[in-house]
Amino acid sequence: MNAPEDLFDILMSMDIELAEKLKEQDAKLEEIRESVRAMRRYFQITFWVTIVFFVLPLLGLLYAVPKAMNSYLGSVNIEDLRGLEMIY
C-alpha cells in the first residue's frame, strides 16, 4: 500500500467534488441574481405607477381646488352673503 498515492487520490476526489459543488453554487447564485433583477424591475414599475396615478393627481388637486373655489366664490356675490349675516 502506497500512502502518498492514496492521499493524492483522496485529495483529487475532494477537489472534483469541491469543483462540482462550486459549479452548483454558481448556478444557484445566477438564478438568485436573475430573480433579484426581476424583483427590482417590478418595484421600479410599481414606484412609477404610484407616482403617476397618485402623486401627480394629488399635485393637480393642489392647483385645481383653489382655482375652482376662487371661480365658485367669485360667481357668488360676497356682499349678498354679508347682508344675510346681518339679518340673522
C-alpha positions as CSV (number, residue, x, y, z in Angstrom):
1,M,0.0,0.0,0.0
2,N,1.4,3.3,-1.1
3,A,0.3,6.0,1.3
4,P,1.2,9.1,-0.8
5,E,-0.7,7.8,-3.8
6,D,-3.8,7.1,-1.7
7,L,-3.6,10.5,-0.2
8,F,-3.2,12.0,-3.6
9,D,-6.3,10.1,-4.9
10,I,-8.3,11.3,-1.9
11,L,-7.3,14.9,-2.4
12,M,-8.1,14.7,-6.2
13,S,-11.6,13.2,-5.5
14,M,-12.2,16.0,-2.9
15,D,-11.1,18.6,-5.5
16,I,-13.5,17.2,-8.0
17,E,-16.4,17.2,-5.5
18,L,-15.5,20.7,-4.4
19,A,-15.4,21.9,-8.1
20,E,-18.8,20.3,-8.7
21,K,-20.3,22.0,-5.6
22,L,-18.8,25.3,-6.7
23,K,-20.4,24.9,-10.1
24,E,-23.8,24.1,-8.5
25,Q,-23.5,27.2,-6.2
26,D,-22.6,29.4,-9.2
27,A,-25.7,28.2,-11.0
28,K,-27.9,28.8,-7.9
29,L,-26.3,32.3,-7.5
30,E,-27.1,33.1,-11.1
31,E,-30.7,32.1,-10.6
32,I,-30.9,34.3,-7.5
33,R,-29.4,37.2,-9.4
34,E,-32.0,36.9,-12.1
35,S,-34.7,36.7,-9.5
36,V,-33.4,39.8,-7.8
37,R,-33.3,41.7,-11.1
38,A,-36.9,40.8,-11.8
39,M,-38.0,41.9,-8.4
40,R,-36.0,45.2,-8.8
41,R,-37.7,45.8,-12.1
42,Y,-41.1,45.1,-10.5
43,F,-40.5,47.5,-7.7
44,Q,-39.4,50.2,-10.1
45,I,-42.6,49.8,-12.2
46,T,-44.7,49.9,-9.0
47,F,-42.9,53.0,-7.9
48,W,-43.5,54.9,-11.1
49,V,-47.1,53.7,-11.4
50,T,-47.7,55.1,-7.9
51,I,-46.1,58.4,-8.8
52,V,-48.2,58.7,-12.0
53,F,-51.6,57.6,-10.6
54,F,-51.4,59.0,-7.0
55,V,-48.8,61.8,-6.5
56,L,-49.4,63.7,-9.8
57,P,-53.2,63.8,-9.4
58,L,-52.7,64.9,-5.8
59,L,-50.4,67.8,-7.0
60,G,-53.0,68.6,-9.7
61,L,-55.7,68.9,-7.0
62,L,-53.5,71.3,-5.0
63,Y,-53.7,73.6,-8.1
64,A,-57.3,72.8,-9.2
65,V,-59.2,73.1,-5.9
66,P,-58.1,76.6,-5.0
67,K,-58.8,77.7,-8.6
68,A,-62.2,76.1,-8.6
69,M,-63.0,77.6,-5.2
70,N,-61.9,81.0,-6.4
71,S,-64.1,80.7,-9.5
72,Y,-67.1,79.5,-7.5
73,L,-66.7,82.1,-4.8
74,G,-66.2,84.8,-7.5
75,S,-69.5,83.9,-9.0
76,V,-71.3,84.3,-5.6
77,N,-71.7,87.8,-4.6
78,I,-69.9,88.1,-1.2
79,E,-71.8,91.3,-0.3
80,D,-75.1,89.5,-0.5
81,L,-73.8,87.0,2.0
82,R,-72.8,89.8,4.4
83,G,-76.2,91.2,4.1
84,L,-77.7,87.8,5.1
85,E,-75.4,87.6,8.1
86,M,-76.8,90.9,9.4
87,I,-80.4,89.6,9.1
88,Y,-79.6,86.6,11.3
